[in-house]
Every structure is written in C-alpha cells, then in structure tokens.
Amino acid sequence: MWLLSTDRAELHYFISPEAVPGGYAILSHVWTNDETQFHDLRAVQTRCKETGENPRDLVSSKIRQFCILSAKHGYTYAWADTCCIDKSSSAELSETINSMFHYYSLAGVCYAYLSDVAAKDGKLDHDAFDKSRWHTRGWTLQELLAPRLLLFLSRDWETLGTKAELAEALEGATKIPVSILQFEEEIRDVSIAQRMSWASRRETTRIEDEAYCLMGIFDINMPMLYGEGRKAFQRLQEEIMRTSTDTSLFAWGLYGSASRDEEHHHFEPSSYLLAPSPGSFVDSHSVNFEPHADFPVVSDHSTAFRARSDIGFRRNVPSHSPLLPLACSPTYPSWCSAPAPSSSSPVLTPSQSLSASSSHPAHSPQIAPARSSTPPCVGSSCSPQRTFAPSGHDWASPRRPRDGSGQTYSSHTPSGPTPKPPAALSRS
C-alpha cells in the first residue's frame, strides 16, 4: 500500500493499512483530466532530489490541499486513488481494487471533495449538494459507505458537514437509508437486491468497473480482467451466489425497469437468470430477503399486496405485478398445472411469468395454460432432463448433498415413482 507523506507528498510503502503508524487520511473525489498520477509523483520526487524543492509544491492543487488538510488534522500519511496506485503493475492494481473497501473502512478520516459544490455564506447549498456528480459515480458508493468518519468539503475546501450530520440529505440523494449511513444497521444485513439498487443509477468510465466497484460492498474478491465488458458483472453475481443464499439477487427488472429487454422470460430458451448490469435493479430498493421463509404468503390490502415468492425474497408490489416463476419440470408436472381460472382469479400469461400462492383466493393469481396445447408429459414419455438424484438430496444446495455421498444430478429421468417435491417448495 503506497501512501503520501503529508509534509512533502512523497510516496512511502506499507505492507498493510494496519501497519501505518498513526493511521492515515483518505480522499474521495471525482476524477478530472489533470490528476497527478503515480508516475507523475515519481518524476517529481526525482526532480526535487536534485533541486531541493518540496514535491508537495509541484503536484496538482487537489493533492496539495489534501495533504495540507490531512497534516492539519494530525495525519502523517494520506492515500488518494489517483496517485497511490501503480497502474503499470496489473498485480498491484488488482490487489488495490480488491482491498479498496478495506482501505476506506480503516482510514482515520475520509475527505469527500465536491468540486461542483460551493458553500453559501459558510453553509451547505442543499440543491447543489443533491445534484453533485459525486453522488452519480460508481466508485464513490463504497467511499460513502465504508468510512466511519466522512467529511464533506466544498470546492474551496470548506467543511460542509459529516456523513452523520448530512445523513437525511444523503438518503434523499442516494436512496441509501439513514440507518446504514449512521452505522445503526450492518450493510451485510441489507438484501443483495437493495444493495444493487444503490448502484443502479451510478456510472463508471469503464464498463468493467460497474462490477469491480461493488466487490467490497458484497465482500467479494475476484481478479480484474479489463476488456471483458459486461461479463465482469456476471462474474460478480456468480461469486455472490457462491457465498450467499440471498435469492433477492434474482429480483431485478420485474417492476417497471426502463428497458423491457431486461425482463425475465423464463419460458424462453434464451432466458437468463443474472442481471446484465446494476441498472436492472433500479426498482429493487424495497426488496427484502427472509432466509427462513418457508412458503409464499399474501396479506389482504386494498391496492397492493405484500408478496413473498417461492425463492425467498419479499417486497411490496402492485397486485398486478408478476413474481419470479418456478421452472416447469417433467419430473414434477403438477407444479405447472393449475385449475381453470375463475372470474375472481386474475391470470398471468407465461411471458408475465408467475403466480403467488395464497390462503386468500381472491388475491391468488393462477398460472395460465402453457403455450402448447399438449398436456405436460409424465414418466417415461418425458424427454431426458437433468433432475435431482434419487438419494442424497439437498434441496437448498443440490450440488452439495448433506450426506456427503457425492451424488449431485442425474442426467436422466429417474425410473419408478415420481419423487415428491420438498415441502418448502410445494404449490398445493
């Protein structure tokens, strides 16, 4: 970890953030075209060894003011992403990006420099603050969430307030709850879908960074592969699936997303389960995950119902909104069958995807008939399909059976009686 000495803006290396004597200050900002970078600092240091000048006087005004303020507050060392990362080393770049959330969380103070916000008579201009570009950038999301002490500064380096003091204004600008900003609630206790929604309106210069900037928020580590494009966000979601049982990861693009191309169509051969970008979660800010929910429930409301789908996530949705579907399976054809709809039971078409099971018939939509008029196949008439092995079931994690037998999937339809679905997934 490279840090700047605040008295001379010279680079010093430490093995970890914990090894920095006296701690360090850290900078959060929006990049501009005239940033001082790592190689620039090296060149300045070489020059100053010959001339005797102070390198701090020759760096950009942003870095100079950052060092001066950090020194004023008692910090000997400071870190800024523009000049403290050797981007010529792919190994160092990958290590730093994977550790960045950790860097910000351990900093003694984080200065959020808002170059487009000016103080009015020494007071915060709330309108300018709400519209600041700092709230729209992907990397500044973790820089907002991680530090315990975050101090907002105007373009003239005047203090605007702390994160705790401006929590309500920040909630309005970023949609992040005050309880998270004031550390009353842990980030890990918030559903994956909600955390994704915080990044849904943010932008990054590189497409890959829309995934890389979220790794710390989901406690994920993975290698950097610039050039992979949107595959980076797919890899992020795959890593989240490896470490979390939170199925709200799939609660995207269902409730009025900007592009219809991002909706789920699970009956289509080309359907996909993972979102193409964080923007797909723009309407997922109210999705909650309940890991111990054992069956869908619907409570009676006049204009909307509170629904919990079979895969475990929950949110308030209008009564006409579909939920994620259960896949139809020749092994369990009864899951896809339904009684003839009545006038009091609204029908969801296959493209709308799903039904919600309920003890209130008037609010229980039914699955519409399949597109084909052919009845669901049963037993030996079904085409081969991957199904669970007849023994060693672990329905929550089918690739890791609880009995340690090593059995996972069978590539054929099991012979003999059709096994019953687990009680937690039954659609009686």
C-alpha angles and dihedrals in degrees: 000000000000119000136181122240103234094218097054107009091237122152121251127178126226127181094229141352090258090059095061108108111234093004125260144257121238134205129225117189147132113267121244132191096262101056121146107239135195097269090047091057091049091053092047092050091052091050094047092053087064099038100035092231123145108254090215089069092057102048126088117293090246094057092041093053090044091055093045093051092046091051090048089056092051103262120137094191135041137184130214125174094223097062107015098067122077097217092183087074111070090194093055092044091052093047092049096048091048089050100039097100087052091050092054095043093054097044116115090224135358120211114207104201112202106194092183098052124082126190116243110221089334092309132108118268097220095193093053090043093054091050097046116132088228088078092054102053123097099222095051091064094076089038088060096045104040107054120082091206114037118173119195117216131193125230087271092051093252117149113256098177143283128281090254093051093047097039095119093048089048091051089055092049099041106022089233111138119250089235090064095044091051094044093243088127129036118243090227090061091061116090119258091241092056092048090050090051090060088064097039096098097037126102137212130195092230119048091223091058092067084074100032093053090059099052095095093048089058095035091241129149122196138147122271115245108177108195096043092099117192091357086083091068090047090053090050091054091047090053090049089053090053093057106029138054091201104126093189083092084087095050097099137119094011106108111051105314117182094248124046088205087074095060123108118256102178093172091062120090090227095052121130134200102207123077119248094223143353088263088074089072095058092116097039098087093112098046113119128190120223108187095191098048107127104185141011116269133187124195123206114259129159101232104011140017132220107236136188117194128217091259094060113255126117139199144150107267135168112264092250096055118108125230127217111287132239110237116251112239133189086220091059105025092160089071089069098042123091137174118261109284118252128214090260094052114076114219125229115207120224091257090055086052119205154046130216117221116224146166087229106077094192090063098039113103115205128222110256120235116279118268091250119066090220110109118241113280120246133200119331094001091070121099115245113284136172108258138165116283113257092246137031092043119183104172095183092054110013095182091058110049114202094229092061091233092135092233112139120152133358116217092214137058107266117249121233127034117359107256117239120245116250115274093244091060098040117127100201 
